Amino acid sequence: MIAKLGNSFDLRRVLVACALLLSPFVLVSCFSTGLPPGFRKIGGQVRPAYGPDVNDRIVFSVLSWYKEEHGSSASAEVRASYEEQLAAANENLFRSWSKELLATCSPLVRLNNASIELVPSYFMQTTEVDNALAKLMKLRELTETPQTFDIPLESCLSSDIWKGASSKFKEQFTLWANTRKRLTLPDIDDFNREAFKAKLDELKLVVENRRKIVAFLDDFSKEKMETPADWKETLEKASALKSSLPEGITFDIIGDATTLAEFNQKAEEIPSEYLSASLKVLASLLDQEKARLLKIERTSDAGTLTLLEKCETDISSLLHEVANDVRFAKVLPKSQERIEELVSACMELRSQVWRDLLNAQANQSYYWEASLLFKSFWNELENKASKELELYFRVSTQGEVHRQFASILRDKLVEDYYRILPLAYNDYLQS
């Protein structure tokens, strides 16, 4: 009897131990999610086993639902298997989307495995820039957000992906699909959407600015610059275009290393051309006045000195303009010799006119009138220092001793007046 009781006690201990050993498997069995639809245990491994009618959209839709609803409770082996198939479906769908973009936007883009990449050099190969820009804008629109598609619920439910799957899975998927409606296709590793869009924006900026520069250079090559006004208009156009360019812009992205450099060179040359054309016109005006005065016995009989005064006024205006304009900072020093020659010629002519007018009064013994005239010339030089006669104050000689031409003109005026004083004194003594 005692032996039987002992054997019964040992049996219970064995049964309890077995129960404890089996309990984890029982719990796992109770809480196991089950394999994803379309998956089987093949050769001890979890593998997809759906038929050829199950396309990538169906696989992506069903496995997206499974991952969202049951992925956290699936075993590591199951997760690895369905994640692999989900990624493959994603890549195939992304490749299809890339091919659609290629059909719409080629040759601006090309395939790169399952992804696409830009071909910026296309803009250097085409003459139809407007059409190419339209493609670029369309591409920007199509890549703004990740690709989405309607869940193909009917195709999913009628496919054989559900063969062998839990009936509850199909019901759960239907409810989920009716709620979600659409799915977003994640970008694959080969496609960085934000970087791609940024490159599109950069390319658009480059192409639009390059187009403006090409148009400017084309017009520049056709136009005949015959007057300072022509050069001034071109200078303003070039300056406006240059100031509109984004800071630090290059055309390297499209493989253009010459257009921007050519424009910058022209933009630097135009101020020099404008200044040179202006000085040429002014020199011609001064030559005309010299020729006119040579035909007159006395410059005091020359009447209104229209051309000389215009030349002085225009030179003063020009020098005031370029001295306060940074576009001429490099140009002005190179033109200094021509400017000095022109101002010197004006000064000599102005001095000659004043001298002859003073002498005309002295020759008639109008010494008091000559004195008043001297004073008026002196005052005229001072009063017009910042206006018509500014050229004499702004420009200096470039020899060993730098002197303002205004100072030289004053000295000449005083010298000419002092020549009259002895005549006035003698006349006074004789009277």
C-alpha positions as CSV (number, residue, x, y, z in Angstrom):
1,M,0.0,0.0,0.0
2,I,2.8,2.4,1.0
3,A,4.6,1.5,-2.3
4,K,1.5,2.3,-4.4
5,L,1.1,5.7,-2.7
6,G,4.8,6.4,-3.4
7,N,4.4,5.5,-7.1
8,S,1.3,7.7,-7.4
9,F,3.1,10.6,-5.9
10,D,6.0,10.2,-8.3
11,L,3.5,10.1,-11.2
12,R,2.0,13.4,-10.2
13,R,5.4,15.0,-10.0
14,V,6.2,13.7,-13.5
15,L,2.9,15.1,-14.9
16,V,3.4,18.5,-13.3
17,A,6.9,18.7,-14.7
18,C,5.6,17.8,-18.2
19,A,3.0,20.4,-17.9
20,L,5.5,23.0,-17.0
21,L,7.8,22.0,-19.9
22,L,4.9,22.1,-22.4
23,S,3.3,25.4,-21.2
24,P,5.5,27.7,-23.3
25,F,4.6,25.8,-26.5
26,V,0.9,25.9,-25.5
27,L,1.1,29.7,-24.9
28,V,2.9,30.3,-28.2
29,S,0.4,28.1,-30.0
30,C,-2.5,30.1,-28.4
31,F,-1.0,33.5,-29.3
32,S,0.6,32.6,-32.7
33,T,-0.5,34.9,-35.5
34,G,-0.2,32.4,-38.3
35,L,1.7,32.7,-41.5
36,P,1.0,35.7,-43.8
37,P,-1.4,35.0,-46.7
38,G,0.4,33.2,-49.5
39,F,3.2,31.8,-47.4
40,R,3.9,28.2,-46.6
41,K,6.3,26.2,-44.5
42,I,8.5,24.6,-47.2
43,G,11.5,22.5,-46.2
44,G,11.2,23.8,-42.7
45,Q,11.5,27.4,-43.9
46,V,8.8,30.1,-44.4
47,R,8.5,30.8,-48.1
48,P,6.0,32.6,-50.4
49,A,3.8,30.2,-52.4
50,Y,1.3,32.4,-54.3
51,G,0.5,31.9,-57.9
52,P,1.3,34.0,-61.0
53,D,-2.0,35.9,-60.8
54,V,-0.7,37.6,-57.7
55,N,0.8,40.8,-58.9
56,D,3.1,43.2,-57.0
57,R,0.2,45.5,-56.0
58,I,-1.7,42.6,-54.5
59,V,1.5,41.4,-52.6
60,F,2.3,44.9,-51.4
61,S,-1.3,45.6,-50.3
62,V,-1.8,42.3,-48.4
63,L,1.6,42.2,-46.8
64,S,1.3,45.9,-45.8
65,W,-1.9,45.0,-44.0
66,Y,-0.2,41.9,-42.4
67,K,2.8,44.0,-41.2
68,E,0.6,46.7,-39.8
69,E,-1.9,44.4,-38.0
70,H,0.1,41.3,-37.1
71,G,3.8,42.0,-37.8
72,S,4.6,42.7,-34.1
73,S,3.4,39.3,-33.0
74,A,5.0,37.4,-35.9
75,S,8.2,35.3,-35.3
76,A,11.5,36.7,-36.5
77,E,11.6,34.1,-39.2
78,V,8.2,35.1,-40.5
79,R,9.0,38.8,-40.3
80,A,12.2,38.3,-42.3
81,S,10.4,36.4,-45.0
82,Y,7.5,38.8,-45.5
83,E,9.7,41.8,-45.2
84,E,11.8,40.4,-48.1
85,Q,8.8,40.0,-50.3
86,L,7.3,43.4,-49.3
87,A,10.6,45.0,-50.3
88,A,10.7,43.1,-53.6
89,A,7.2,44.2,-54.4
90,N,7.9,47.8,-53.4
91,E,11.0,47.8,-55.7
92,N,9.1,46.3,-58.7
93,L,6.3,48.9,-58.2
94,F,8.8,51.7,-57.9
95,R,10.6,50.5,-61.1
96,S,7.2,50.6,-62.9
97,W,6.7,54.2,-61.7
98,S,10.2,55.1,-62.8
99,K,9.5,53.7,-66.3
100,E,6.3,55.9,-66.4
101,L,8.5,58.9,-65.6
102,L,11.0,57.9,-68.3
103,A,8.2,57.7,-70.9
104,T,7.0,61.2,-69.9
105,C,10.3,63.0,-69.3
106,S,13.0,61.3,-71.3
107,P,15.7,62.2,-72.2
108,L,15.8,64.5,-69.2
109,V,15.9,61.3,-67.0
110,R,17.2,57.8,-67.4
111,L,16.8,54.5,-65.5
112,N,19.2,53.6,-62.7
113,N,18.3,50.1,-61.6
114,A,14.8,50.5,-60.3
115,S,15.2,54.3,-59.8
116,I,15.7,57.3,-62.1
117,E,18.5,59.9,-62.3
118,L,18.6,63.3,-63.9
119,V,20.5,64.0,-67.1
120,P,21.2,67.7,-66.7
121,S,23.5,67.7,-69.8
122,Y,20.4,67.3,-71.9
123,F,20.0,71.1,-71.7
124,M,23.3,71.5,-73.5
125,Q,22.2,69.1,-76.3
126,T,18.7,70.5,-77.1
127,T,17.7,73.7,-78.9
128,E,14.2,73.4,-77.7
129,V,14.8,74.8,-74.2
130,D,11.1,75.7,-73.6
131,N,10.0,72.1,-74.2
132,A,12.9,70.8,-72.0
133,L,11.8,73.2,-69.2
134,A,8.2,72.0,-69.5
135,K,9.5,68.5,-69.1
136,L,11.5,69.5,-66.0
137,M,8.4,71.2,-64.5
138,K,6.3,68.1,-65.2
139,L,9.0,65.9,-63.6
140,R,9.0,68.2,-60.5
141,E,5.3,67.9,-60.2
142,L,5.3,64.1,-60.6
143,T,8.1,63.7,-57.9
144,E,6.7,66.2,-55.4
145,T,5.3,63.5,-53.1
146,P,5.7,59.7,-52.9
147,Q,3.7,57.6,-55.3
148,T,0.3,56.4,-54.1
149,F,-2.2,53.9,-55.5
150,D,-5.7,52.6,-54.7
151,I,-5.7,49.3,-52.9
152,P,-6.9,46.8,-55.5
153,L,-9.4,45.2,-53.1
154,E,-11.3,43.2,-55.7
155,S,-8.2,41.8,-57.2
156,C,-6.8,41.0,-53.8
157,L,-9.9,39.1,-52.7
158,S,-10.1,37.1,-55.9
159,S,-6.5,36.1,-56.0
160,D,-5.2,32.7,-54.7
161,I,-3.0,34.5,-52.1
162,W,-5.6,33.5,-49.5
163,K,-5.3,29.8,-50.3
164,G,-4.6,28.1,-47.0
165,A,-4.8,31.3,-45.0
166,S,-7.0,31.9,-42.0
167,S,-10.6,33.0,-43.1
168,K,-10.4,35.7,-40.4
169,F,-7.4,37.2,-42.3
170,K,-9.5,37.8,-45.4
171,E,-12.2,39.5,-43.3
172,Q,-9.7,41.6,-41.4
173,F,-8.0,42.7,-44.7
174,T,-11.3,43.7,-46.3
175,L,-12.1,45.9,-43.3
176,W,-8.7,47.4,-43.3
177,A,-8.6,48.0,-47.1
178,N,-12.1,49.7,-47.0
179,T,-10.7,52.0,-44.3
180,R,-7.3,52.8,-45.8
181,K,-8.4,53.1,-49.5
182,R,-4.9,54.1,-50.7
183,L,-1.3,53.1,-50.0
184,T,1.9,55.2,-50.3
185,L,4.8,53.5,-52.0
186,P,8.0,54.1,-49.9
187,D,11.0,55.4,-51.8
188,I,13.7,52.8,-52.4
189,D,17.2,53.3,-51.2
190,D,18.5,54.3,-54.6
191,F,16.1,57.3,-54.7
192,N,16.5,60.2,-52.4
193,R,13.4,62.2,-53.1
194,E,14.4,65.4,-51.3
195,A,17.8,65.5,-52.9
196,F,16.2,64.8,-56.3
197,K,13.8,67.6,-55.9
198,A,16.5,70.0,-54.8
199,K,18.6,69.1,-57.9
200,L,15.5,69.7,-60.1
201,D,15.1,73.2,-58.5
202,E,18.8,73.9,-59.0
203,L,18.6,72.8,-62.6
204,K,15.5,74.9,-63.2
205,L,17.3,78.0,-61.7
206,V,20.4,77.4,-63.8
207,V,18.5,76.8,-67.1
208,E,16.3,79.8,-66.7
209,N,19.2,82.1,-65.9
210,R,21.4,80.6,-68.6
211,R,18.6,81.2,-71.1
212,K,18.5,84.9,-70.2
213,I,22.2,85.2,-70.6
214,V,22.3,83.4,-74.0
215,A,19.5,85.7,-75.2
216,F,21.6,88.8,-74.1
217,L,24.7,87.5,-75.7
218,D,22.8,86.7,-78.9
219,D,21.3,90.3,-79.0
220,F,24.7,91.8,-78.2
221,S,26.4,90.0,-81.1
222,K,23.7,91.3,-83.5
223,E,23.4,94.9,-82.3
224,K,25.5,97.7,-83.8
225,M,26.7,100.0,-81.0
226,E,27.2,103.3,-82.8
227,T,26.6,105.9,-80.0
228,P,27.3,106.3,-76.3
229,A,23.5,106.0,-75.8
230,D,23.6,102.5,-77.4
231,W,26.4,101.4,-75.1
232,K,24.6,102.9,-72.1
233,E,21.5,101.0,-72.9
234,T,23.5,97.8,-73.2
235,L,25.3,98.5,-70.0
236,E,22.1,98.9,-68.1
237,K,20.7,95.6,-69.6
238,A,23.9,93.8,-68.6
239,S,23.9,95.3,-65.1
240,A,20.3,94.4,-64.5
241,L,20.8,90.9,-65.7
242,K,24.0,90.4,-63.6
243,S,22.2,91.7,-60.5
244,S,19.4,89.3,-61.1
245,L,21.7,86.3,-61.0
246,P,21.7,84.3,-57.8
247,E,24.9,84.8,-55.8
248,G,27.6,82.2,-56.6
249,I,25.6,80.6,-59.5
250,T,27.5,78.4,-61.9
251,F,26.3,76.3,-64.9
252,D,28.5,73.4,-64.0
253,I,25.5,71.1,-63.4
254,I,24.7,71.1,-67.1
255,G,28.4,71.0,-68.2
256,D,28.5,74.6,-69.4
257,A,31.8,76.2,-68.5
258,T,31.8,79.0,-71.1
259,T,28.5,80.9,-71.2
260,L,28.7,82.6,-67.8
261,A,32.4,83.4,-68.3
262,E,31.7,85.0,-71.6
263,F,28.9,87.1,-70.1
264,N,31.0,88.2,-67.2
265,Q,33.8,89.2,-69.7
266,K,31.3,91.3,-71.7
267,A,29.8,92.8,-68.6
268,E,33.3,94.1,-67.7
269,E,34.1,95.3,-71.2
270,I,30.9,97.3,-71.8
271,P,31.7,100.1,-69.3
272,S,35.0,100.7,-71.1
273,E,33.2,100.8,-74.4
274,Y,30.7,103.2,-73.2
275,L,33.3,105.5,-71.7
276,S,35.5,105.3,-74.8
277,A,32.5,106.1,-77.1
278,S,31.5,109.0,-74.9
279,L,35.0,110.5,-74.9
280,K,35.3,110.0,-78.7
281,V,32.1,112.1,-79.2
282,L,33.2,114.8,-76.8
283,A,36.6,115.0,-78.5
284,S,34.9,115.4,-81.9
285,L,32.7,118.3,-80.5
286,L,35.8,120.0,-79.2
287,D,37.6,119.6,-82.5
288,Q,34.6,121.2,-84.2
289,E,34.8,124.2,-81.8
290,K,38.5,124.5,-82.4
291,A,38.0,124.5,-86.1
292,R,35.3,127.1,-85.9
293,L,37.4,129.4,-83.7
294,L,40.4,129.1,-86.1
295,K,38.4,130.7,-88.9
296,I,37.7,133.7,-86.7
297,E,40.3,136.4,-86.4
298,R,39.5,137.1,-82.8
299,T,37.7,134.7,-80.5
300,S,36.1,137.7,-78.9
301,D,34.0,137.9,-82.0
302,A,33.0,134.2,-81.8
303,G,29.7,134.9,-80.2
304,T,28.1,132.2,-78.1
305,L,30.5,129.3,-77.4
306,T,27.8,126.7,-77.7
307,L,30.0,123.7,-78.5
308,L,32.7,124.5,-75.9
309,E,30.1,125.0,-73.2
310,K,28.3,121.8,-74.2
311,C,31.6,119.9,-74.3
312,E,32.5,121.2,-70.8
313,T,29.0,120.4,-69.5
314,D,29.0,116.9,-71.0
315,I,32.5,116.0,-69.8
316,S,31.6,117.2,-66.3
317,S,28.4,115.1,-66.3
318,L,30.2,112.1,-67.7
319,L,33.0,112.3,-65.1
320,H,30.5,112.8,-62.3
321,E,28.6,109.7,-63.5
322,V,31.5,107.3,-63.8
323,A,33.3,108.5,-60.7
324,N,30.3,107.5,-58.6
325,D,29.6,104.2,-60.3
326,V,31.4,101.0,-59.2
327,R,31.0,99.5,-62.7
328,F,33.7,101.9,-63.8
329,A,36.2,101.4,-61.0
330,K,38.5,99.3,-63.1
331,V,37.9,101.3,-66.3
332,L,38.4,104.8,-65.1
333,P,42.2,104.5,-64.3
334,K,42.8,103.1,-67.8
335,S,41.1,106.0,-69.5
336,Q,42.7,108.7,-67.3
337,E,45.2,109.8,-70.0
338,R,42.5,110.3,-72.6
339,I,40.4,112.2,-70.0
340,E,43.3,114.4,-69.0
341,E,44.1,115.2,-72.7
342,L,40.4,116.2,-73.3
343,V,40.1,118.3,-70.2
344,S,43.4,120.0,-71.0
345,A,42.3,120.9,-74.5
346,C,39.0,122.3,-73.1
347,M,41.0,124.3,-70.6
348,E,43.4,125.8,-73.2
349,L,40.4,126.8,-75.4
350,R,38.6,128.3,-72.4
351,S,41.7,130.2,-71.3
352,Q,42.2,131.5,-74.9
353,V,38.6,132.7,-75.1
354,W,38.9,134.5,-71.7
355,R,42.3,136.0,-72.7
356,D,40.9,137.4,-76.0
357,L,37.9,138.9,-74.3
358,L,40.1,140.6,-71.8
359,N,42.4,141.9,-74.5
360,A,39.5,143.1,-76.6
361,Q,38.5,145.4,-73.7
362,A,42.1,146.5,-73.0
363,N,42.7,147.3,-76.7
364,Q,39.8,149.8,-76.4
365,S,41.2,151.2,-73.1
366,Y,38.2,149.8,-71.3
367,Y,40.3,148.8,-68.3
368,W,37.5,149.0,-65.8
369,E,35.4,146.8,-68.0
370,A,38.3,144.4,-68.3
371,S,38.5,144.3,-64.5
372,L,34.8,143.5,-64.2
373,L,35.2,140.9,-66.8
374,F,38.1,139.3,-65.0
375,K,36.0,139.2,-61.8
376,S,33.1,137.6,-63.7
377,F,35.3,134.9,-65.1
378,W,36.8,134.2,-61.7
379,N,33.3,133.9,-60.2
380,E,32.0,131.8,-63.0
381,L,34.8,129.2,-62.4
382,E,33.9,129.1,-58.7
383,N,30.1,129.1,-59.1
384,K,30.1,126.3,-61.7
385,A,32.6,124.1,-59.8
386,S,30.1,121.4,-59.2
387,K,28.1,121.9,-62.4
388,E,29.2,122.8,-65.9
389,L,32.8,123.4,-65.1
390,E,33.3,120.5,-62.7
391,L,35.7,118.8,-65.1
392,Y,38.4,121.3,-64.2
393,F,38.1,120.6,-60.5
394,R,37.7,116.8,-60.8
395,V,40.7,116.1,-63.1
396,S,44.4,116.8,-62.3
397,T,47.6,116.6,-64.3
398,Q,49.4,113.3,-64.0
399,G,52.9,114.5,-64.1
400,E,55.4,114.8,-61.3
401,V,53.3,117.5,-59.7
402,H,49.5,116.9,-59.6
403,R,47.6,120.0,-60.1
404,Q,43.9,120.6,-60.7
405,F,43.1,122.0,-64.0
406,A,41.0,124.6,-62.2
407,S,44.1,125.8,-60.5
408,I,46.0,126.1,-63.7
409,L,43.0,127.9,-65.4
410,R,43.0,130.4,-62.5
411,D,46.7,131.0,-62.8
412,K,46.3,131.6,-66.6
413,L,43.4,134.0,-66.0
414,V,45.4,136.0,-63.4
415,E,48.5,136.1,-65.6
416,D,46.4,137.4,-68.5
417,Y,44.8,140.0,-66.3
418,Y,48.2,141.1,-64.9
419,R,49.4,141.8,-68.5
420,I,46.7,144.4,-68.8
421,L,47.5,146.3,-65.6
422,P,50.7,148.0,-66.9
423,L,48.6,149.3,-69.9
424,A,46.0,150.6,-67.5
425,Y,48.7,152.3,-65.4
426,N,50.3,154.0,-68.4
427,D,47.0,155.1,-69.7
428,Y,46.2,156.6,-66.3
429,L,49.6,158.5,-66.2
430,Q,49.1,159.8,-69.7
431,S,45.7,161.1,-68.9
